[in-house]
Structure formats: structure tokens, C-alpha cells
Amino acid sequence: MDIFEAMRQHGHEQVIFNFDEATGLKAIIAIHNTTLGPALGGCRMRAYDTEDEAVLDALRLSQGMTYKSAAAGLDYGGGKAVIIGNPATDKSEGMFRALGRFLETLGGRFVTGEDVGTDGDDFVYASRETDYLVGLPPGYGGSGDSGDLTALGVVQAIRAGFQHAFGDPSPAGHRVVVQGLGKVGRHVVRRLVEAGAEVLVADIDPQTVGTVTAQYGVEPLDPWSVVETPCDVFSPCALGNVVTPDTVGRFQCRIIAGSANNQLSEEAMGDLLRARGILYAPDFIANAGGLLQMADERRGYRAERAEHRIEGIFEFLLTLYRESDERQVATNRLALTLVEERLSLYHRIHRIWADGVSHTR
């Protein structure tokens, strides 16, 4: 991989490689854009097949965090950390303390917390070395697991889709397929079942499927053909690249709204979904609940305030859907336009000299 060319293409500011021989830490931090403020994004841990794959994941995810923060109206930029390793076997106290030391060297340019393969308890160790963390357990002064409030945002996105497509936001009686039953997906299932939806689920882990189906009385599906299931909503809550040239013609749903990052393999997939009459909730808006929770934590967490902002995803997306129809443009392209407009505005504002310091970024 030509890393500098990849950074140029995606508009990144920094990519930092962190290695600690004593603990085996191999971490990559990608800072995409700090126009709005310090970069905020989770820390993912995966057994990547190659270093290039890890770098690309950090680049794509950090770019998505910029969009997510800007669309949510937050004064944060986009960043992401990835740790190369198996989260089931390679974690240690020393590894996360080493990560904390590296975070501290950035002086607050990047704030991180839990993501796929990590949890709040991991960052209790890191918190002994740095304060630039979010998502710590409540007993350590944090707001705890972000899975449920991320799910709240996804359900708000689904409700906005129902309102736009059917004239009623209630999930009751609608058929929803949830792909992925991890820390967000299982909460999406619970919230939809409680709202009266008919929920079908899929995951590559049979044990997880068994647990969720027994707990909520939902129907299991084959994870390898799940995209072809007839439904009102397809909710991708696993990893990204769900809508691809291979799958885009196979969906049998009216709405796509889920928590997975980078759901579209390329922006043109949004155009194809629109041509097929499928309403797409841009992922960086639908899954912003966890980010809103984490951002609120930085100001002194109040659950009511965070939930209120997350519930605002409903109105934001309803407006986006209407404007998409009026302008005859795909929802993902319109959302990106709105993000770029906000970044451009704040770039101009931050050129103003204040307190003896130029805030140009």
C-alpha cells in the first residue's frame, strides 16, 4: 500500500504506528480531520490478515467518524485506532497501558474508547496512563457500554424510514431482519421486539443466535443468504461492505438502516439502492448514538441529555429523506454534501484569531 497516496485520497491528517515490544502492542491510529475539534473514535481489535488490511480499516473508519461527528453537530473530528491481535487471546493489562501511553503523547488530538473486539474494562488499564478516553465503566467515571444507545439511534433511523415510506413511524407489525447480534445488534433486536415488530436474525456464531432467539422469541436465518430475505427493513449490524455490486440487486426490502460502519462498498451503491426504490439510512447517521453518548461523557455525562440528542436522529433523517426526494439524489450523497458544507463553514470560522492563538486547522 502507498500509505501517503491513500491518505491523500481520503483526506487524512495523520497515521501513527505504535509498537511496544514488551507487551506485543501493534496499534495504528488514523486521524482524519480535526476541523471541528479533536478526533474522537473507537479502538478496534482484530486479527487482521495483513498490515495493509489494518491500515485500510483505520483509514476508512476514521473518515467515517469525521462524517458522523459533523452530521451529529458535534465539535469533534474523526479518528480511529486499530490493534492487530486476537481479542480472545492476545489482550493484557500491559498492552492497554502501553496504548494509553501512546495516546498521552498525542496531547488530546485523539480520544478513544471501546469498539469491536474491545470493551470498557480494557480501557480501565489505559486510564492509568491517560485521560483521553471515553466509555469507561460507570464505576470508573464513564458512561459505560455504548451498545444500547447506539441501538436507540438505529431504531430511530428505522422509525424515520417507516414514517417516510409508510406514513407511520411505529415498528409494530413490520418485518425487520437484523444481521449481526453483537454489542449493538442484540439491543436493536430487543428494542424492536418491545415495539411490536416481527424480527428475524442472523449471525455467523450459532451460539449467539441460539441465545438471542431463545431470549426474544425471534426467528433465525441463514447468515449466508440473509440479504435475500423479504422484509420491510434490513438492518446490518455486523461488519461493513454489506451493499456491494454482488448484493445490491438481491435485497428484498424497502429500507436499509443499521449500525454497521461503511455499509456501502462505494458511494455509487447508494444510487443503485435509490433506483431500486430502497430507502437507505446513511450509516454514519444511523449509528451515531454511541458517538453522541461518548461526546456527552466528555462534558460530564448525563444520560437524559445523551438520549435526547440520539432521539433527534429521527427528525434529522426524516428531513434528509424528504430533501433526497425533492433533489432526486441518493441519501448518502446528500448526507455527505451536508457534512462537507459544515466542515467548510467551520474551517472558515476557525481562521479567526482568538485569545492570541490562530485556530486555523
N, C-alpha and C positions, 0 to 999 in steps of 0.2 A: 504494500500500500504506500502511495505517495501521501504522507500524512499532511504536509503543508498544502497540497492541492486539495485534499479532502476538506481541510479547514477553510480554505478559500471558497470552495463550492458551497459549504454550509454556513459560512459567515462566523466562524468561531474566533474567539479571542485567545484562548489558551488551551493547551492539552498538557497535563502534568503527569509524568510517570513516577510512581512511588514504589521503591523496593526496600524491604527490610530483611536482610539475610538471617538475622537471629530468629524471626518469627515466621518467615516464609511469605510475608505480605507482598503481593503483587497487585497494585492498585493503579487505576487510571482515573484521573479527574479531568473532565471536559467542561470548560466554562465557555458557554456560547455567546451570551450577550449581557452586559451589565448596564445598559442604558437606563433602565428603570430602578436599579439598585443592585445589591449584592446577589450573586447567583444562589438559587435555592433549588435543591433537588435531592432525591433519594440516593442511597448507596445499594447497588445490586451486587449479589454474589452468585456466580455461575461457573461451572466447569467448562469454560469456553474451549472449543476445539483448537483455535489458533489465537495468537495475539491480535492479528488483524480483525478477527471477529469481535474481540473485546473492545478494540478501539472504535470500530464502526458502531457498536451498540452504544458506547458512551457518547459519540458524536450525535447520533440520531436522537437518543433520549434527551440529551441536554438541549438540543434545538427545540424539541417538543416542550420542554419546561419553560423556555422563553415564551413560546406561544401561549402556554397555559397561564402563566403569570400575567401576561399582557391582557389576554381575554378576560381574566378574572378581575382585572382592575387593581392588581397588587403592585406595590413598589419593590418588586424583586425581579432579578434577571433569571436566566436559565442555566443550570449546571447539572451534572450527574457524575457520580462516582461508580466505578465497577471494580469488584475484586475478583481476580481469577482464582478459582478454587471451588471445591465441592462443599456446599454449605452444610452437608450432613456429616462430613468427616474432617474438614480442614480448619474449622474455627478454633480460636483460642483467645484467652484474655490478652495475651501479648500482641496478637495480630491487631486487635481493635484498639489497643493502647497505642500501637505504632501508627495506626491510621489517624488516631487523634492527634498525635504529634505532628504528622504531616499537615493535617487540617490547620493546626495552630500556626504553621509557617505562612499560611496564606492570609493571615491577618483579617479574616472576616469576609474575604472576597467570595467564599463559598460556604454555605451552611447545608448540612446534610442530615439524613436520618434513615429510617427503615425503608426497604423496598423488597423486591423479590429476592428470597434467599437470606434476608437479614430481618432482625426484629429489634424492638426497643431494648431488650436485655443486652444485646450485643453492644449497644452504644452506651450502656452504663459504664462499661470498661473504658470506652473512648472518652467519656465525660470526665475522667480523672486527668485527662491531658489537654482538653479543650472545651470551650463553652459554645463553639459554633455547631450546635446540634439541635435537632428537634425530634419529637416523637418518643422521648424517654417515657418510661412508665410513670404513672401519676405519683407513686411513692418517691420518685426522684425529681419531682417538679415538672414533669412533662404532661402532655395531653393524652398519652397512651396510644394504642393501636389506631391507625387511621383507616382501617378496612371498612368499618361500619359507616363512617361519614362519607367515604368515597362512594360506597354503595348508595347512600342517600342521594348524592348527586346524580348517579346513574339512573336511579328511579325517577328523579325529577326530569331528566332528559327523556326518559320513556314516556312520562306523563305529558310532556310538551309535544312529543310525537303523536300521541293519541289525540290530544286537543286539536292539533293541526290537521291530522289525517281523518279523524272521525267526529270531531266536534265535541268530544267529552274526554277529560283527562284521566278518568278512572281506569285502572288496570283490570277491574272486575270483569270476568268473562272473556278476557283476551288471552290468547295463547302466546306464551313467551318461551323462547329457547335460550338457556344460559349455557354458554360454552366456557368451562373453566370454573372450578369450585375452590379456589384458593382463598386468601385472606379477604378478598373483595367479593368474589363470585358467590360464596355461600351466604353472605349478608344480603346480596341482591335477591337471591332465592327467597330468603326469609321475608324480606320486606314485600316482595311481590305476592307471596302466598298469603301473607297477612292482609294484603289489599284485595284478595279475591281472584287473582289471576290463575290461569291454568299454566303451570310451569313444567317444562321438560329440561333435563340437564344432561351434560356430557363432560367427561374429564378423562384423561389418559390413565388416571390412577383408580383402579377398580375399588380399592378400599374406601377412598374418599367418596366415590359415587354411592357406595353402599351406605355409608354413614349419613349422607345428605338425604338420600331417598327415604331412608328409614325415619329420619328426624322430621321431615317435612311432607312426606307422602307424595313426592313428585315422581315423574316418570323418567327412567334413564334412557339415553340414546347412545347409538354407536358413535364414538368420538371421531371416527374417520370419515363419516358421511353426514355429520351433523348439519353442515351448511345447506344441505338439500331438504331439510325438514320443513314442511309447510307450517307457517306460523304468522302471527301478526308482527312480532318483534324478534329479531335475532340479536342477542346480547353477548358480544365477545368479551370475555373477562379473563382470558388466558394471555398468551404472548401475542405479539403483533403479526403483521403481514397476513391478515385474515382475508382481506379483499384483494385478490390478485387477478391477473389475466385468466388464470385457470378457474378461479372460483366465482368471479363476478357474474357470470351467466347462470350459475347454479342456485343462487339464493332464491328461496320461495317465501319471501317475507315482504312486509310493507314498510318496516322501519328497521334500521340498524343503530343500536345505541348500547355501548358497553364501556367497560373500564380499561380494556387493553390499550397500550400505547401503540402508536404507529400502525393503526389498523389497515390503512391503505398502503399497498406496496409502492404506489406512485400516485401523484395528485390526479392523473387522468382517470383513475378508478372512480373518483367522485363524479366525474362527468358521465361515466357509464352507468353508475347507480342511478343518477338523475334520469338518464334516458330510459331506464327500465321502470321508472316510477317508484323507486325505493328511496325513502327519506333517510338521510344519513346525519346522525348527530356527530359532528367533528369530535374525535376522541379527546383532544386537549381541552374541550369544554365539558364534555360529559363526565370525564374522570377527574375534574378539578377539585372535588370535595376534600380529598386528603391534603392537597396543597393549601387550600383555604384553612383547614384545621391547623396545619403546621405554621402557616404565616401568622395566624392568630396567636399561636403559642409564643411567638417571638415578642408579642406585646403584652403578655400576661394572660394566659388562656382563660376564656370564658366560653363555655360550651354553647350557651344560648346565642351568643353573638356569632360564633362559627356556623352553627346550624342555620341561622337566619341568612347568612351570606350564601350558604350552599343551596338553600331553597330558592335563591334568586336565579339559579341555573335554569329553572323553568321559564321565567319571563324572558331571559336572555335568548334562549333557544327559540322560543315562540316568535320573537321578533326576527331572529335570523331566518327562520323558515319562511316567514311572510316576505321578507326582503328578497330571499332567494327566488321565490316565485315571481315577484314583481320585476326583478332584474334578469330573470331567466339565466341564472348562474348557479353552479353547484354550491352546496352549503359549505364544503371545505374551502373552496376558493374564496367565497365571500368572507368567511371567518378569517382567513389569512390576510385578506385585504384590510379588515378592521384592525388586526394586530399590527400590521405594518404602519397604518395610519397613527396608531397610538405611540409606537416606538419613534416614529418620525417627529411627532409633536413633542415628546419628552426630550428627544435629542436636542431640539431647538431650545426648549426651556432650560435645559441643564448647561447651556453655553453661557448663561448669565453668571456674572461674577458675584459671589455672595460670601460674606464673612471673610473676605481676604483670600478666598480659595476659589479657583476656577473648577467648576463641576463638570466640565466637558468630559464626555466619556467616548 
